[in-house]
Amino acid sequence: MRASAVRRAHVAASAVFADPASSVWTRFEGLDDLRGLEDVLQVRTVGRHRSRHVIVRDDSFGVVESIMDSASGIVRYRARVPGGSVGADLDGVIRLSDEPDGGTRVTWTAELVSDRGGQGREATRRWLSRRLEHAGGRLLPPLTMDIWLGGSRMSTGRGDDGRSSTTATLLSGIAETILIDARMPAEQAVELVAWLQSIGRPLNTIVVTQEQAHHSRGLDVLLRSYPGARAVATSAVLARGTNRTALPGLAVHGGHVDAEYGREPTATPAPEATGGLTLDGHAIHLFDLGTLAGHASSAVWVRDLDAMIGGDLMYSGVHPRLAGTSSADRRLWSRSLDLMDALRPAWAVGAHRARGAASDAAAPQVAWMRRYLSEFDELAAAAHSPAELVRAIDRRHPGLGDLAVLRASAASQFADRMVSPSGPRSHAPRRRTVVVPSNTGGAKRLEGAAMPYITTSDGVEIYVTDQGEGRPIVFSHGWPLSSDAWQPELKFFSDNGFRAIAHDRRGHGRSGKTAEGHTIDQYARDLADVIEALDLRDVIVVGHSTGGGEVVRYAARYANGRVAKVVTIGAIPPIMVQSESNPEGTPIEVFDGIRAGVLGDASQFWLDLAESFFGANHGRDVSFGAKLDFWRQGQLANLSAVYDCITAFSETEQTEDLRAIDVPILIAHGEDDQIVPIADSAHKAVELVQNGTLKTYPGAPHGIHGDYRAQLDQDILEWIRR
């Protein structure tokens, strides 16, 4: 099958403004940047002020720009020629973001249905650039994105339409280029090289976004064709991929054997580890996504293209490759999509895309991907055979490409249900309990529901993540985070024989975004609903920061004999705010400043807070990724929730809660905690409890990170086993 350029063409222009975002926003929120622009003869408002009819010199019909959405620093609009075909429409996105010097960056991107030989795209780029300059911006160097679609190598099977295509994305600056998603079979790589040569640009860097041993030959072809290029990958992809790139013997791919894998391994250079690149001053960020479909995966975020380009994270118009995945794997996959929610890119390009996919718009793809993963779980649990599962998925998602992939995914769900020589094995999912409101105002249990949510007695959905087998240990996160903050602990303790559980607090993460009930007491009652819903006993509860106040209140008032031990880390009890009875506390003006920061510009506030949260401002080595993940989790929370939680964590008196705890409690605290100072918290708390152990960490910050995390987790494990 002959390779071709993507049916939809992308255009981008970006500029930096000296003015703050609030000022720049007024120039773009209503597409009002056109007034006074040279060659613009007329701008007429139509349709309730949501559209502009623009007449440009030498363009008799003009263009109508209709605003689809305009809020939170993002304008989405559609441009069309009056009386023209849908094929001439353009979808545009204008995004404003803060610059470190107080200025504003504006990224203007658009997607065209047809490139018309490149002329339409270049004309559009010049038009967007003129408008940015006219509005007062200083243009940044041009950056373009071209998407290659290769032929599918999948053995499609009878009745399959075979519309799947492998993608590779070329980012081009003035002089250099970066190619993303280059691991593919060799024959596809030959087609890709021909396409690259037709463009006539040198290839400088190849980004490998996923580790797949049977796709290494494509990278070999590219590196041999462009000997001056270097290959790069994230450390996680590199760690798993370098030892599996060229395996002797034959390998099976998509239902047929590729004899090329029987050749001798080649000696092309291994990829280099990197977390980010630059292209003519434009930042190219690489993010590890963990393991997707059994392979280490990553994604690439290009701010000045407003695009996420990401290996196996996204599929568009084809069945995702779910062979070998468990329900837990698919939940982790769905959680990886939270990165898309946090960064909110306008466009997303996955490694597999149907040729007829209507658009590369990110939001619909993310919503569809989440729905597919959830429905696959639901239907796999109900099906009695692979064929039944295939039929059920095909009814829900008719017309998708790669039916052979769906068949393989379905077959793998039943592989471990085969009868062994010793007799049948049971692989039924662990039963779960969902709590819903009852008519009497209490909580009611629905047995056997394999769901990631429980519903509290007041009707709020709480997201729960649960992994491992053994004695239960339950984690409560700090403000403004989510259960994702505990991912290393969930793995560490489940690997060490515990059933590790964490939940997103109400209003935070993936839980219900309610603006009600943001008190320490309600948080503790929600925790009680979670523990009772899962029917946990002999529990260890662990709480960080605000979560420390939550578990202390729970253990003191609502545990009803279910708790065996308590661990707090950088926790808020007994009380933070300064008062006559607590003169050593933090002045109320500090918390008022936090409230002002959250209301004024929460997104920037999370970035600023990450510095002191992790101790980066005191010289600790903290990665950009850790800070960005803090920002991501903060952005997922409801604004009212995080605002009201400030009062909860700063002004809740918990002296009597500490005195009431009658089980062993480990009080851990960093000695350089700038958020919850140790002198007014841990040092006081240990004097109030009946059976407490104080463990402090010299130089450690408030946030759990790096060597502090490693030592802390080991200390908690040893204390629990003591």
Beta strands, then each sheet from edge to edge (+ up, - down):
strand 1: 4-5
strand 2: 9-17
strand 3: 40-46
strand 4: 51-56
strand 5: 63-71
strand 6: 74-80
strand 7: 90-98
strand 8: 104-112
strand 9: 138-139
strand 10: 144-150
strand 11: 164-172
strand 12: 177-180
strand 13: 205-207
strand 14: 230-233
strand 15: 251-253
strand 16: 256-258
strand 17: 272-273
strand 18: 276-279
strand 19: 282-292
strand 20: 295-302
strand 21: 307-309
strand 22: 315-316
strand 23: 347-349
strand 24: 352-354
strand 25: 433-437
strand 26: 443-447
strand 27: 453-455
strand 28: 461-467
strand 29: 471-476
strand 30: 498-503
strand 31: 539-544
strand 32: 563-569
strand 33: 665-670
strand 34: 692-697
sheet 1: 1+ 10- 11+ 12- 13- 14- 17-
sheet 2: 1+ 10- 11+ 24- 22-
sheet 3: 3+ 4- 5+ 6- 7+ 8- 2+ 9-
sheet 4: 15+ 16-
sheet 5: 18+ 19- 20+ 21- 23-
sheet 6: 25+ 26-
sheet 7: 27+ 28- 30+ 29+ 31+ 32+ 33+ 34+
end
